[in-house]
Amino acid sequence: MQQLETPKGPLTLYRYPRRKSETLRAWDAADEYLLSQIGAEISGRILIVNDAFGALSCALAEHLPVMLTDSYLSLWSTRENLQSNGIAMDAVQLIDSVTAYEGLYDWVLVRVTKTLGLLEDELIRLRPHLKPETRVVGCGMVKQIHSSTLDLFEHIIGPTKTSLARKKARLIYTAPDLSIARSASPYPVVYTLEGTDYSLVNHANVFSRDSLDIGTRLLLKHIPSKPDYRDIVDLGCGNGVVGLIAAERNPQATVHFVDESAMAVASARETLSRSGLENSVCFLQGDGLTDFKPESADLILCNPPFHHGNVVGDEIAWRMFNQARRVLRKGGELRVIGNRHLNYHVKLKRLFGDVQQLASDRKFVVLQSFSRE
């Protein structure tokens, strides 16, 4: 049992999806530090930004806060943790990162993100919803808070200072200065896919948002075309470029774009709307292929992320590969791009019984496995 001690009492919190023998907590020292400093005085209309697994939202639920996140797993975790602690589901208003802010806030609590572009976009969009007396408090681990982080708070919101470090965590205090000129967000970024007329739309939290990454570039050369494909899935779709090329090469197929990031799904949707392609398309923010029926896809294309938040590992890839085995039709294909050092071929061979290497370069490999069930 994992319990967070708060000024209002203990909370039992978990990360979702739940794993056997979980060693990571659903909160960190930054959450604890923030709650210890603001718990007694916080009041009014509260916005919580980037709450990882719902620790802040659950601890402050009596104040009926709004919680904004780009992550489906964060939304899921918050819902589950509210329920398991006997807190009414409507105590916290959950919104995703592409939903517009509404009204003015008295308190804004911001968990610092690894992606500076996301933080920049969030602060710029937040700026019109602050009052001179709004209390803006950021939090994060010391290793996550850099001078560039503080510069964003300072230049977008107002004068900024930091707390002393405690358990390797730090707080950021920013006083809104409404005389600072409001600026437009530079996101989404739009660029043309090389060698085509297609425009790729990239919201702030999309991986490699300013240019095509070299792994995806290799995968695009190896997207198959078969007239009997009915359903193709771009799993972890990002800006949708992989599904876009799959749609171009398979005009008869329905292409499904799936990501746990709301900004990724929005990017893919906008990329496809600009493409002029006439395929049937679907867009889903979710936990990989959890919402797909068994044996419902002919081809799954995947560039698995190897980190979620600040945690690095291959567990996301392993989960995606297991989901793909369930969702592929008999004879269906999973095609994966990955860094050489991640050894995805070992996992694919274990799950599918066979794996073929289709292409490689100095850093990446393209792998292929077929469903035999």
N, C-alpha and C positions, 0 to 999 in steps of 0.2 A: 504494500500500500504506500502510495506517494502522497504525502500531505504537506501543503504549503501553509505555514503559520502566517495569519494576517491579523491586523488590528481587530477584526470582527470575529476571529476564530479560525480554526483549521479548515482547509478545503482539500478534498481528495481529487487529484487531477491526474489525467493520463494523456499521453500523446496518441493520436489516431492517425493511421490504423494501429490498433493494439498489436504488440508483438510479444511472443513468449520471452520470458527472461529479459524484459526491457531494463536497461541500465541507465537510460537517459531520462531526466525529469521533464515535466511539461512546463517548467519555469526555470529561471536562472537568478543569479544574484542581482541582476539589474531590476527584475520585477520586484524582488524583495526590498531592495533599496528604495525604489519609487514608492511602493505602498507604505513603507515606514515613514516616509517624509511627507506624504500628502494625505494619508488616510483620514486624519482627524479634521482637516480643514476643507476638504473638497466638497463642493456643492454646486447647484445650478445645472446648466446643460453641459454635458460632458461628451467629448469625442475621444475615442481610443483608436489609434492608428497602428496597424501592424502587430496586433496582439497575436503571438505565435500559436499558442494552444488554448487561449481563453483564460489564462491566469488572472490578468488584470480585469477582464470583463466580469468574471465570476466574483472576484473580490469586491468589485464596485457595483454589483448588480442592483443594490438597493437604491442607487441614484439613477437608475434607468438610462445607462449610457448608450451612445451609438458606437458600434465597433466597425471599423473599416479595414479590410484586408484584400490583398490580391489573391490569396491562397485558398483554394477549396479545402485543403486539409486543415487550415486554421478555422474556417467556418465550421467544418464538421467537428473538429475537436472542441470548439466552444459550445456547440449545441449539446454534444455528449456530456461535457463537464458540467454544464448548467443542469442538465437533467439528473445526472448522478449525484449532484449535491442538493437536490430538491429545490432548485431555483426555477421560478416560472420562466418558460421559454421566451415570453414576450418582455421579460425584464431588460433584455439587451436587444437593441435593434441592430441587426447584422446587415451590412451592405458591402458590395464588392467595390473594387478599385476603379471601375469605370462608371459607377453611379455618382451623380453630382451631389456635392455637399448641399445641405439645406439649412438656412437660418444662421444665427450667430451662436457661438459657443462661449461658455464661461471658463471652461478648462479644456485643454487639448493635451493629451498624453501620447507621445510619439516614440515607439520603439524604433531605434535607428536601424536602417536596412543596410545589407551588404552592398546593394546596388545604389550608387549615388544618384543615378538618373531617376530611379523610382522616388527617392527621397525628395529630389528637386521638384519633380512633377507634383508630388503630394503637397509640398509646402506652398508652391505657387497656386495650386487650386484651393488650398486652405486659406490663403491670405485674405480674400474678400469676406471671410466668415468669422473674422476676429474683431473684437472690440478693444479699445485701449487698455481696458482692465483685464482682458482675457489672460489667464495663466497658461503659458505654454511650457511644458516640461518634457524633455526628451530623456531617454535612458538607453543604456547599452553597456556591453562589456568594454573595458578600456581598449582592447585590441580592435574594436569596431569603430571607435570614435577618433577621427583624425582631424587635422586642421581643416581639411576640405569639407568635412562634415559640419564643423562649426561655422565655416564661411557661408554655407547654404542657409543655416538658421539666421545668421547675422545679416546677410544681404537681402534675404527675402522677407523675413519676419521683423527683425529688430535686434537691439543690443543683446548680446549673448555672453553668458559666463557658465563655467562648469563647477561642479562640486568636487570635493576631495574624493579620491577613490576609496571604495569599500568592497572588500572581497573581489577585487579586480573589476568592479562595476563603477560606473560614473553616471551622474545626472547632468542634464543640460537645461539651463534656465534662460528663457528668451522672453523679453518684454516687447510686445507688439508696438511698432512705430508706424502709425498709419500715414506718416508723411513720406514713407518710402514709396516710390512709384511702383505701381503694380506692373508686373511683366507677364507676357503670354508664355505659356509652357512651350518649350521647343519640341514637345512630343505630341503626336507620333512623328517619327522620322520616316520619310518615304524615299526610297531609291529604286532605280531600275535594275532588274535582274540582268546581269551581263549576258549579251548575246540574244536577248529577247526584248519585247516591248512591254513585258509585265512589270507593274509597279508593286513593290513589296512594302507593306505598311507595318511599322514597328512601334508599338507603344513602349512606354518607359521601362517596363520590367521584362522585355523580351530579350532573350540571349542573343548576343552579337547583333545588336539592333542597328548598327551603323554600316555594316557590310556583311556579305555572305561569309560564314566561317568555313574553314577549309575542309572540315569533316563533311558538312552538308554538301559542299561543292563536289566531293567525291561521290557521295550517295546519289546525287542527281544524275550522274552518268550511268547509273545502274538501276534505274526504275523501270520495271518491266511493263510490257504491253501485251495483254491477252484478251481476245474477244469474249471469253467466257467469264471474265471478272464481273461480278455483280456489286460487291461491296468491298471498298478499299478503305483502310483506316490509316490516317496520319496520327500516330500515337506520340504525344508530346509535341504537338504541332508547331509551337512557336508562332512565327509569322505566317505559317501555312505554305511555305515555298515547296516543301516536299509533296504535300497533297495537291498543290497547284500543278506541278509537272505530272504527277500521277493522273490527274484529271485530264490534262491535255493529251496524254498518251492512251487514255482509256475513256473516250467520250461516252461510252454506254454505261459506265459504272457510276454508282453513288459513292461519293467520297465523304468520309466522316472525319472531322477535325476534332481532336480531343486534347485537352491540356488541363492541368490543375490551376493554371494562372488565368484569371479573368482577362488580363491584358493580352495574353497570348491568344485566347479565343477571339477577342475583339479584333486583334491584328489580323488573324487568319480570315475572319469574316470580311473585313474591309479589303484585304488582298484579293480575295475571290470576287468580290463585288466589282472590282476594277478590271478583272481579267477578261471579261467578255466570253468566258467559257459557259457552256449551257448544261453542264452536268447537274444532276441532282446532288445537293450538298447538305450536310448536317453539321452542326457545331455544338460541342458539349464541354462545359467545364465540369470536371469530376475527378474521381480517383481512378485514373487510367481507364480500364475496360470494365470496371465493376458493373456498370449499368447495361452492358451489352449481353444479349442472350447467347447461350452456348451455340457454337457452330453457325455463326452469323456473318463471318467475314471470309473473303477469299485471299486477301493480301493485307498484311499489316506491315507498315513501314515505320521504323523506330530509330530515333537517335536519343538514347536514354540519358537523362541528366545523372551525374554522379555526385550531386550534392543537393540537399534541401536546406535552405537557410544557411546555417554555419556548420552543418553536419555533412561530412564527406564520406562516401562509401558506395557500395554496389547494391544496396538493398532495394533501391528504387528500380534498378534494372531487373533484378531477380523477380520482383513483384510484377513488373510489366511482362516479362517472359512467361511467367506462370499464367497470367491473365490471357496472353496471346494463345497459349496452348488450348485453353478452354474455349476461346471464341472462334478460332479458325475452323472452317469446314474441313472435312476430310480431303486431303490433298492441298489444303491451303498453305500459303507461304508466309513466313516471317522473315523480313529482310532488315538487317540491323547494321548501323554504322557505330563504331566505337574505337576508342584509343587502344592501341596494341596492348599496353600494359594492364588493361582491365581484364584480359583473358575471358571475354564473353563466350568464346568458343567452348570453353569447359562447361559453362552453365547450359548452353544450348544443346550440347551433346547429351548432357544428363537429362534434360527435359524431353528432347525430341528424338533422341537416339542417333541422330546424324546431323552434321553441320558441314557446309561447304564454304570455303573462302572464295568470293567472287572477284575481289579486287583489293589492292592495298597500296599504300604509299609509306613513306618513312614513319608516319605517326598513326595512321588509321587503317582499319580493315573493314571491308564490307562482307557480312556473313549472311548465310541463307540456311534456313531450316524449314522442313515441311511437316505438316500434321499428318500422322499416319493412323490416327484413331478414327 
